[in-house]
Amino acid sequence: MHLLPVPHFEDLLLASGRTVPELERELRLLLAVKLFELERVSIGQAAEIAGLGKVAFMDELGRMGVPVIDFGEDQLEVEFEDA
């Protein structure tokens, strides 16, 4: 895996009230969530980016209101037909 340095301003660090390692973990999580939400990476890849296991990452998705499974209208109709 390649590392991508993310510059951050001292103001962000001070405003967040976090240490540098805590801020870095949060930024990795936010990046992973957004990439997953945009369907650019799988849940496993996103969990790896975030530095979490899949279950822990799914918990974070739920906490942030991001669906783990996002059915389209047509897929929902098919699912409910079988119920």
GICORVEN-V996253 format. One record per residue. N is the residue number from 1. RES is the residue in one letter. SS is DSSP state (A for helix, B for strand, O for the rest). PHI is phi in whole degrees, -180 to 180 (none if undefined). PSI is psi as a letter, one per 30 degrees, with the letter a starting at -180 (none if undefined). Layout:
# GICORVEN-V996253
N/RES/SS/PHI/PSI
N/RES/SS/PHI/PSI
This chain:
# GICORVEN-V996253
1/M/O/none/k
2/H/O/-90/l
3/L/O/-100/k
4/L/O/-119/j
5/P/O/-69/k
6/V/O/-117/j
7/P/O/-69/k
8/H/O/-139/k
9/F/O/-87/k
10/E/A/-57/e
11/D/A/-60/e
12/L/A/-64/e
13/L/A/-63/e
14/L/A/-67/e
15/A/A/-67/e
16/S/A/-76/f
17/G/O/71/g
18/R/O/-110/l
19/T/O/-81/l
20/V/A/-59/e
21/P/A/-62/e
22/E/A/-65/e
23/L/A/-65/e
24/E/A/-62/e
25/R/A/-63/e
26/E/A/-64/e
27/L/A/-65/e
28/R/A/-63/e
29/L/A/-63/e
30/L/A/-63/e
31/L/A/-63/e
32/A/A/-63/e
33/V/A/-62/e
34/K/A/-67/e
35/L/A/-62/e
36/F/A/-67/e
37/E/A/-61/e
38/L/O/-84/g
39/E/O/61/h
40/R/O/-90/f
41/V/O/-137/l
42/S/O/-77/l
43/I/A/-65/e
44/G/A/-66/e
45/Q/A/-65/e
46/A/A/-64/e
47/A/A/-61/e
48/E/A/-65/e
49/I/A/-59/e
50/A/A/-75/f
51/G/O/76/g
52/L/O/-126/l
53/G/O/-75/l
54/K/A/-61/e
55/V/A/-65/e
56/A/A/-63/e
57/F/A/-67/e
58/M/A/-63/e
59/D/A/-61/e
60/E/A/-65/e
61/L/A/-59/e
62/G/A/-62/e
63/R/A/-62/e
64/M/O/-92/g
65/G/O/77/g
66/V/O/-102/k
67/P/O/-67/k
68/V/O/-73/e
69/I/O/-120/k
70/D/O/-120/j
71/F/O/-77/k
72/G/O/-80/l
73/E/A/-55/e
74/D/A/-66/e
75/Q/A/-69/e
76/L/A/-64/e
77/E/A/-60/e
78/V/A/-64/e
79/E/A/-63/e
80/F/A/-76/f
81/E/A/-64/e
82/D/O/-82/f
83/A/O/-81/none
